[in-house]
Amino acid sequence: MSTINQGNDSLQNPSPQNTSLFMNFRTCDITGFKVDLTAEKLIRVNAVAAVVSLLLAVVAAILLVFTRYQPVHLLGAEWYYRLVTFHGLNALIFWIIFFEVAGLYFGSTVILNTRFCSPKSGWVAFGLMVLGLLMSNYIILIGKADVMLTSYTPLKAHPLYYLGIILFAVGALIAVALFFGNLMIARQENVYGDSLPLVVYGLMTAAIIAVITLATGALIYIPTFLWSLGLIENIDPAMYKLIWWGLGHSSQQINVAAMVSIWYMVSFLSVGGTSINEKVSRTAFVLYILFICLASAHHLLTDPGVSSAWKVWNTSYAMYLAVLASMIHAFAVPSSFESAQRRWGYNKGLFEWLSKAPWGNPAFSSIILAIIGFGFIGGTTGVIFGMEQTNIIVHNTIAIPGHFKGTVVIGTTLTFMGITYYLIPLIFRRKIVGMSWAKIQPWLFFFGIAFLSISMIVLGQLGVPRRHWDSTFSGGPFTHNFNPAVDFFWTLMMLGGTVAFISVIIWILIVVISVFFGPKVTGPKDMQLTISPLAPPAKEHKGIEAPGTLVLTMIFLLVFLALFFLNWKWLAATWYVK
């Protein structure tokens, strides 16, 4: 664990002049780190709020799945659209940002072994975020905010809905500011070497993107709030949409940076792996800062107020540079696993390192499955759907939420689930209850969301619309006969959603029972998941350091190219010219 902080030996043995700084700290008997007690409490409460938000989101999600599944068609139109709003806000905003705040506090205090800069401000931030969550959710459930997550004008919600989101965003911005404050303290107290540890560097990237994202949200939600009060006569829908997507899509890019940071952390914790080229990994994070927020352009390709040059730049060059960053991490993280495993002696063939990996560690399996889902499902479709020619056809179909089920859900959510298996004993000081269930939970979640996501993508390419209560258009002025395959994929989507829902409930039960009723962790002997020491130095060898990862990367590229050209074949068939 200490090597996450390479070069920080002084942290383990603070000098006499720094000893007074640790009066409100506890020394972790597992890692040797000194943990600020206030920071630990704030990490805990934000993590608990995140789990509650996820529970709200998945209850709404399963109801939506059985409503879109036409043979059941569970809810009426009114409650369907209401829960679309409710699910989106809790899943994409509240669950993820609460967890990310906990991660920012963990990275800037526990990993850096330093104190929390302003405890009172931390509690203010948490209070504002909780108040915002309660206020917005209440207004949605009483039927005064049926505007869906995007809440495009001229749709108008109750003022308290907008105020709730604003309060939550202000609280999150304060939390991000506290993260940077913690970094400043760490720098002043010289608790790390020449540069931040890679994990914290990645979290800093997420924090920078968060500032841009939340500031953009404030730029549009504050005038919209005033408009809902009647203080502003009108909000231009085109302007609203343009600015809103600086919040809506960029918020998912916060997730990407935080997610990748956790991948590097779990690589070290599980097998003692480190990036085989840390400078390149850091460069990839810089590319995220510069280009990834521009990916929101694909939501605006049909808007007349946006120039063609801007659309081309954002959907080609800018997007490609952001994708390049993800490709770097897609090689760097698995290669860190492989390099460490080979240094531990698993050198036979291309894939002994993978077959001998700690698959019984649910944190490890979560990360590997998250990488697979994020790359093969979310990543490939993200690039394809981001192209202007494809986007115009597919954007208002159910394929789009199918795409981000691969990124945000398999990628980000499964990653966050995985790291909790380490955080429960390290932060909450409790053993994991139901470890046998914990080992299978990531696999259930992965396959459930994979079936859900792939089914939605296929349904979208067959023409099924998104955000539509009745895909059959029954009782309407026209009918549409879908391809017979639609019925099969609707069923597969329903089954996948059900399995994913069960897996989330299993995870929540494990977390809640462990945190509140699990046996106390009293030392390293109580750790159910091994914290690996740093892998031994690599022996001199000829050839590629991570040949297995290189082969897997080539397989991914071949899959992507196949899907890319198949998409163009489909596009050509759609726009058939005789």
C-alpha positions in Angstrom: 0.0 0.0 0.0 2.7 2.4 0.8 4.1 2.2 -2.7 1.0 4.0 -4.0 2.9 6.8 -2.4 6.4 6.0 -3.8 9.1 8.2 -2.4 7.1 9.1 0.7 8.9 7.1 3.3 8.7 10.1 5.7 4.9 9.5 5.8 5.4 6.3 7.7 7.8 7.9 10.1 6.9 11.6 10.5 9.5 14.0 11.8 9.1 15.3 15.4 8.0 18.7 14.1 5.1 17.1 12.2 4.0 14.9 15.0 1.5 17.4 16.3 -0.3 17.3 13.0 -1.4 13.7 13.7 -3.2 14.2 17.0 -6.6 13.7 15.3 -5.4 10.7 13.3 -5.5 7.0 13.7 -2.8 4.7 12.4 -4.1 2.0 10.1 -2.8 -1.3 11.4 -3.0 -2.8 7.9 -1.4 -0.1 5.8 0.6 1.9 8.3 -1.0 5.0 7.0 -2.2 7.8 9.3 -5.9 8.5 8.6 -7.5 11.8 9.5 -10.5 11.0 11.6 -12.6 13.8 10.2 -11.8 12.8 6.6 -12.7 9.2 7.5 -16.1 10.2 8.7 -16.8 12.3 5.6 -15.7 9.4 3.4 -18.1 7.1 5.3 -21.2 9.4 5.1 -20.6 10.2 1.4 -20.2 6.5 0.6 -23.5 5.7 2.5 -25.3 8.5 0.6 -24.0 7.0 -2.6 -25.3 3.5 -1.8 -28.7 5.0 -0.9 -28.8 6.9 -4.2 -27.9 3.7 -6.1 -30.7 1.8 -4.4 -33.2 4.5 -5.4 -31.9 4.4 -9.0 -32.1 0.6 -9.4 -35.6 0.3 -8.0 -36.7 2.8 -10.6 -34.6 1.0 -13.3 -36.3 -2.4 -12.8 -39.7 -0.7 -13.0 -38.7 1.0 -16.2 -37.4 -2.2 -17.7 -40.7 -4.0 -17.1 -42.5 -1.0 -18.5 -40.5 -0.9 -21.8 -40.9 -4.7 -22.0 -44.2 -4.6 -24.0 -45.7 -8.0 -22.9 -45.8 -6.7 -19.3 -45.9 -2.9 -19.8 -46.0 -2.4 -16.0 -46.5 1.4 -15.5 -48.7 4.0 -17.1 -47.2 6.7 -19.2 -47.3 9.3 -16.4 -45.2 7.3 -14.0 -42.9 6.0 -16.7 -41.7 9.5 -17.6 -41.6 10.4 -14.0 -39.3 7.5 -13.2 -37.1 8.2 -16.2 -36.4 11.6 -14.5 -35.9 9.9 -11.1 -33.7 7.1 -12.3 -31.5 9.4 -14.4 -30.9 11.9 -11.7 -30.1 9.3 -9.0 -28.0 7.0 -11.2 -26.0 9.5 -13.2 -25.7 12.3 -10.7 -26.3 11.5 -7.1 -24.9 7.9 -6.9 -21.8 8.6 -8.8 -20.9 12.0 -7.5 -21.4 11.1 -3.9 -19.1 8.1 -4.4 -16.6 10.3 -6.3 -16.5 12.8 -3.4 -15.7 9.9 -1.1 -13.0 8.9 -3.5 -11.5 12.5 -3.7 -11.3 12.7 0.1 -9.7 9.2 0.3 -7.2 10.1 -2.4 -6.2 13.5 -1.0 -5.9 12.4 2.7 -5.5 8.7 3.2 -3.3 8.0 0.2 -1.3 11.1 0.8 -1.2 10.6 4.6 -2.2 14.1 5.3 -4.9 16.1 7.2 -8.2 17.4 5.9 -8.0 21.1 5.2 -11.4 22.3 6.5 -13.7 19.8 8.3 -16.6 22.3 8.7 -16.6 23.0 5.0 -16.7 19.2 4.4 -19.9 18.9 6.5 -21.4 21.9 4.8 -20.7 20.4 1.4 -22.3 17.1 2.4 -25.3 18.8 3.9 -26.0 20.8 0.7 -25.7 17.7 -1.4 -28.1 15.7 0.8 -30.5 18.6 0.9 -30.3 18.8 -2.9 -31.0 15.1 -3.3 -34.0 15.1 -1.0 -35.5 18.3 -2.5 -35.2 17.2 -6.2 -36.4 13.6 -5.5 -39.4 14.8 -3.6 -40.5 17.2 -6.3 -40.1 14.5 -8.9 -42.1 11.9 -7.0 -45.0 14.3 -6.3 -45.3 14.9 -10.0 -44.0 18.4 -10.3 -40.9 17.7 -12.4 -41.9 15.3 -15.2 -39.2 16.8 -17.4 -36.8 13.9 -17.6 -33.1 14.3 -16.8 -32.3 16.8 -19.6 -35.3 19.0 -18.6 -35.2 20.7 -22.0 -37.0 24.0 -22.1 -39.9 24.9 -22.6 -40.6 22.0 -20.3 -40.8 23.5 -16.9 -40.5 21.9 -13.4 -41.2 23.2 -10.0 -38.6 25.8 -8.9 -37.5 23.5 -6.0 -36.4 20.9 -8.5 -33.9 23.2 -10.1 -32.9 24.6 -6.7 -32.2 21.0 -5.4 -29.8 20.4 -8.3 -28.1 23.7 -7.8 -27.6 23.0 -4.1 -26.2 19.6 -4.9 -23.9 21.1 -7.4 -22.7 23.8 -5.0 -22.0 21.2 -2.4 -20.1 19.1 -4.9 -18.0 22.1 -6.0 -17.1 22.8 -2.3 -16.0 19.2 -2.0 -13.8 19.5 -5.1 -12.3 22.7 -3.7 -11.6 20.8 -0.4 -9.8 18.2 -2.5 -7.5 20.8 -3.9 -7.1 22.3 -0.5 -5.9 18.9 0.8 -3.4 18.7 -2.0 -2.0 22.1 -1.1 -1.5 21.0 2.5 0.2 17.8 1.3 2.5 20.0 -0.9 3.3 22.4 1.9 4.0 19.6 4.4 6.1 17.8 1.8 4.3 14.5 2.2 5.0 13.3 -1.4 7.9 13.5 -3.8 8.3 15.3 -7.0 4.9 14.5 -8.3 1.5 13.2 -7.1 1.1 9.4 -7.0 -0.6 8.2 -10.2 -3.8 7.4 -8.5 -4.2 10.8 -7.0 -3.1 12.4 -10.3 -6.0 10.7 -11.9 -8.3 11.9 -9.2 -7.0 15.4 -9.7 -7.9 15.0 -13.4 -11.5 14.0 -12.4 -11.6 17.0 -10.1 -10.5 19.5 -12.8 -13.2 18.1 -15.2 -15.7 18.3 -12.3 -15.0 22.1 -11.9 -15.7 22.6 -15.7 -18.7 20.4 -15.6 -20.4 21.8 -12.5 -19.6 25.4 -13.5 -21.4 24.8 -16.8 -24.3 23.3 -15.0 -24.6 26.4 -12.8 -24.4 28.6 -15.9 -27.7 27.1 -17.2 -29.5 25.9 -14.1 -29.4 29.2 -12.3 -31.2 31.2 -15.0 -33.6 28.2 -15.5 -34.4 28.3 -11.8 -35.1 32.1 -12.1 -37.3 31.4 -15.2 -39.3 28.8 -13.2 -39.9 31.5 -10.6 -41.2 33.9 -13.3 -38.3 36.3 -12.8 -37.0 35.6 -16.4 -39.4 35.7 -19.2 -37.8 33.1 -21.5 -35.0 30.6 -21.8 -33.9 30.0 -25.4 -34.3 26.1 -26.0 -31.3 26.0 -28.4 -29.1 27.9 -25.9 -30.3 25.7 -23.0 -29.5 22.5 -24.9 -26.0 23.7 -26.0 -25.0 24.6 -22.5 -26.8 21.8 -20.7 -24.7 19.1 -22.5 -21.6 20.7 -21.1 -23.0 19.4 -17.8 -24.9 16.3 -19.0 -22.2 14.6 -21.0 -19.1 16.0 -19.3 -20.4 14.7 -15.9 -19.7 11.2 -17.3 -16.2 12.2 -18.1 -15.6 12.8 -14.5 -16.5 9.2 -14.0 -14.0 8.0 -16.6 -11.1 9.7 -14.9 -12.1 8.5 -11.5 -12.8 5.0 -12.8 -9.4 4.7 -14.5 -7.7 5.9 -11.3 -9.3 3.1 -9.3 -8.2 0.6 -12.0 -4.6 1.6 -11.2 -5.2 1.4 -7.5 -6.7 -2.1 -7.6 -3.8 -3.2 -9.9 -1.4 -2.3 -7.1 -3.6 -3.6 -4.2 -4.3 -7.0 -5.7 -1.0 -8.0 -7.4 1.4 -5.2 -6.6 1.3 -3.8 -10.2 2.3 -0.4 -11.3 2.1 1.3 -14.7 4.9 0.1 -17.0 5.3 3.7 -18.1 3.9 6.2 -15.7 4.8 9.2 -17.8 2.6 7.9 -20.6 -0.3 7.2 -18.2 -0.1 10.7 -16.9 0.0 12.1 -20.4 -3.3 10.2 -21.1 -4.9 11.9 -18.1 -3.8 15.3 -19.6 -5.5 14.4 -22.9 -8.6 13.8 -20.9 -8.5 17.3 -19.4 -7.9 18.9 -22.8 -10.3 17.0 -25.0 -12.8 14.6 -23.3 -15.3 17.3 -22.3 -15.8 18.1 -26.0 -17.4 14.7 -26.6 -20.8 16.3 -25.8 -20.9 17.5 -29.3 -22.6 14.4 -30.6 -25.8 15.5 -28.8 -25.9 18.7 -30.9 -25.2 17.4 -34.4 -28.7 18.2 -35.6 -28.9 21.6 -34.0 -28.9 24.5 -36.5 -27.2 26.9 -34.1 -23.9 24.9 -34.0 -21.5 25.4 -37.0 -20.4 22.5 -39.2 -16.7 23.2 -38.5 -17.3 23.0 -34.7 -19.2 19.7 -35.2 -16.4 18.2 -37.3 -13.7 19.3 -35.0 -15.4 17.8 -31.9 -16.6 14.6 -33.4 -13.3 13.8 -35.2 -10.1 15.3 -34.0 -11.1 16.1 -30.4 -12.9 12.9 -29.9 -10.0 10.9 -31.4 -7.6 12.4 -28.9 -9.8 11.6 -26.0 -10.2 8.0 -27.4 -6.4 7.8 -27.7 -6.2 8.6 -24.0 -8.6 5.7 -23.2 -6.6 3.4 -25.4 -3.4 4.2 -23.5 -5.1 3.3 -20.2 -6.7 0.3 -21.9 -3.2 -1.0 -22.5 -1.5 0.4 -19.4 -3.8 -1.0 -16.7 -3.9 -4.7 -18.0 -0.2 -4.5 -18.7 0.4 -3.4 -15.1 -1.4 -6.6 -14.0 0.6 -8.7 -16.5 4.0 -7.2 -15.7 3.5 -7.7 -11.9 2.2 -11.3 -12.4 5.2 -12.2 -14.5 7.5 -10.8 -11.9 5.8 -13.0 -9.4 6.8 -16.0 -11.6 3.7 -16.6 -13.8 5.6 -16.6 -17.1 4.3 -19.6 -19.0 2.9 -18.7 -22.4 1.0 -15.6 -23.2 -1.7 -15.9 -20.6 -0.6 -17.8 -17.4 -0.4 -14.4 -15.7 -4.2 -14.1 -16.4 -5.2 -17.6 -15.5 -3.3 -17.4 -12.2 -4.7 -14.0 -11.4 -6.6 -13.5 -8.1 -10.0 -14.2 -9.5 -11.4 -15.0 -6.1 -10.8 -11.3 -5.2 -14.1 -9.6 -6.1 -12.3 -6.2 -6.4 -10.0 -7.7 -9.0 -12.7 -9.4 -11.0 -14.8 -6.3 -10.9 -12.0 -4.2 -12.4 -11.2 -6.7 -15.2 -14.9 -7.1 -16.1 -15.3 -3.3 -16.0 -12.4 -2.9 -18.4 -13.9 -5.5 -20.8 -17.4 -3.9 -20.7 -16.2 -0.4 -20.9 -14.0 -1.2 -23.9 -15.9 -3.8 -26.0 -19.4 -2.5 -25.4 -19.3 1.2 -24.3 -16.1 2.3 -26.0 -16.7 0.8 -29.5 -20.2 2.0 -29.7 -19.3 5.4 -28.3 -16.8 6.0 -31.2 -19.2 4.7 -33.8 -22.3 6.5 -32.5 -20.2 9.7 -32.1 -19.7 9.9 -35.9 -22.0 12.4 -37.5 -23.4 10.2 -40.2 -24.3 7.4 -37.8 -25.4 9.7 -35.0 -28.1 11.5 -37.0 -29.8 8.1 -37.5 -29.3 6.4 -34.2 -29.3 9.2 -31.6 -33.0 9.2 -30.7 -33.1 5.5 -30.5 -32.7 3.2 -27.5 -29.2 2.4 -28.7 -27.9 5.5 -27.0 -28.8 4.5 -23.4 -27.6 1.1 -24.4 -24.2 2.6 -25.2 -23.9 4.4 -21.9 -25.0 1.3 -20.0 -21.7 -0.1 -21.2 -19.7 2.9 -20.1 -21.3 4.4 -17.0 -22.8 1.2 -15.6 -20.5 -1.7 -16.5 -17.5 0.6 -16.5 -18.0 3.1 -13.7 -20.5 1.5 -11.4 -18.9 -1.9 -11.4 -15.5 -0.3 -10.7 -17.0 1.6 -7.7 -18.6 -1.6 -6.5 -15.3 -3.4 -6.7 -13.2 -0.9 -4.7 -15.8 -1.1 -1.8 -14.5 -4.6 -1.1 -11.3 -2.9 0.0 -12.8 0.2 1.5 -15.1 -1.7 3.9 -12.2 -3.2 5.9 -9.9 -0.2 5.5 -12.3 2.7 6.2 -15.3 1.2 7.9 -13.1 -1.3 9.8 -15.5 -4.2 9.2 -15.1 -7.6 7.6 -17.0 -8.4 4.5 -20.1 -10.5 5.3 -21.1 -13.0 2.7 -17.7 -13.3 0.9 -19.0 -16.2 -1.2 -21.7 -14.0 -2.6 -19.3 -11.1 -3.1 -17.2 -13.3 -5.4 -20.1 -14.0 -7.8 -21.7 -10.6 -7.6 -19.4 -8.8 -10.1 -20.1 -11.6 -12.6 -23.8 -11.4 -12.2 -23.7 -7.6 -12.6 -21.5 -7.8 -15.7 -23.5 -10.4 -17.6 -26.8 -8.7 -16.6 -25.8 -5.3 -17.8 -24.0 -6.7 -20.9 -27.2 -8.5 -22.0 -29.2 -5.3 -21.2 -26.8 -3.0 -23.0 -26.3 -5.1 -26.1 -30.0 -5.7 -26.5 -30.7 -2.0 -26.3 -28.1 -1.3 -28.9 -29.5 -3.8 -31.3 -33.1 -2.6 -30.6 -32.0 0.9 -31.4 -30.4 -0.1 -34.7 -33.7 -1.8 -35.5 -35.4 1.5 -35.0 -36.9 1.3 -31.5 -37.1 4.9 -30.0 -35.6 5.9 -26.7 -37.7 7.5 -23.9 -40.9 6.2 -25.4 -43.6 4.6 -23.2 -45.2 2.5 -25.9 -42.8 1.4 -28.6 -45.7 -0.2 -30.5 -47.5 3.1 -30.9 -50.7 1.4 -30.1 -53.8 3.6 -30.5 -51.8 6.1 -32.5 -52.6 7.5 -35.9 -50.1 5.1 -37.5 -48.5 1.7 -36.9 -45.0 0.5 -37.4 -44.1 -3.2 -37.9 -40.7 -3.8 -36.4 -38.3 -6.6 -37.5 -39.4 -9.8 -35.7 -36.0 -9.9 -34.0 -37.2 -7.0 -31.8 -39.3 -9.4 -29.7 -36.3 -11.5 -28.9 -34.1 -8.6 -27.9 -36.9 -7.1 -25.7 -36.9 -10.4 -23.8 -33.1 -10.5 -23.5 -33.1 -6.9 -22.3 -35.7 -7.8 -19.6 -33.7 -10.8 -18.5 -30.5 -8.9 -18.4 -32.1 -6.1 -16.4 -33.5 -8.5 -13.9 -30.1 -10.3 -13.3 -28.4 -6.9 -13.0 -31.1 -5.7 -10.5 -30.6 -8.9 -8.4 -26.8 -8.4 -8.4 -27.1 -4.8 -7.2 -29.4 -5.8 -4.4 -26.8 -8.5 -3.4 -24.1 -5.9 -3.4 -26.1 -3.4 -1.3 -27.0 -6.1 1.2 -23.3 -7.1 1.5 -22.3 -3.5 2.0 -25.0 -2.6 4.5 -24.7 -5.8 6.6 -20.9 -5.6 6.5 -20.8 -1.9 7.5 -23.3 -2.1 10.3 -23.1 -5.6 11.5 -19.9 -7.1 10.2 -17.1 -8.3 12.6 -14.6 -5.6 13.4 -11.3 -5.6 11.7 -8.5 -5.5 14.3 -5.5 -6.1 12.1 -4.0 -7.6 9.0 -5.2 -11.1 10.0 -8.8 -10.0 9.5 -8.2 -8.9 5.9 -10.1 -11.2 3.6 -8.6 -9.7 0.5 -4.9 -9.7 0.2 -3.1 -6.4 -0.1 -0.1 -7.4 -2.2 3.4 -6.0 -1.7 5.0 -4.3 -4.7 6.0 -6.9 -7.2 9.7 -7.7 -7.3 11.9 -5.9 -9.8 11.8 -7.2 -13.4 14.6 -9.3 -14.6 16.4 -8.3 -17.8 14.7 -9.9 -20.7 14.4 -9.5 -24.4 11.1 -8.8 -26.1 7.9 -7.1 -25.0 7.3 -6.7 -21.3 3.5 -7.4 -21.6 3.0 -9.6 -24.7 -0.3 -11.0 -23.5 -1.8 -7.5 -23.1 -0.5 -6.6 -26.5 -2.4 -9.6 -28.0 -5.6 -8.7 -26.1 -5.3 -5.1 -27.3 -5.0 -6.3 -30.9 -8.1 -8.5 -30.4 -10.0 -5.4 -29.2 -8.8 -3.4 -32.2 -9.9 -6.1 -34.6 -13.3 -6.3 -32.9 -13.7 -2.5 -33.1 -12.7 -2.5 -36.8 -15.2 -5.2 -37.5 -18.0 -3.3 -35.8 -16.9 -0.1 -37.4 -17.2 -1.5 -41.0 -20.4 -3.4 -40.2 -21.9 -0.2 -39.0 -21.0 1.5 -42.3 -22.6 -1.4 -44.2 -25.7 -0.9 -42.1 -25.6 2.8 -42.7 -25.3 2.2 -46.4 -28.4 -0.1 -46.3 -30.3 2.5 -44.3 -29.6 5.2 -46.9 -30.0 3.0 -49.9 -29.8 4.8 -53.3 -30.7 2.9 -56.4 
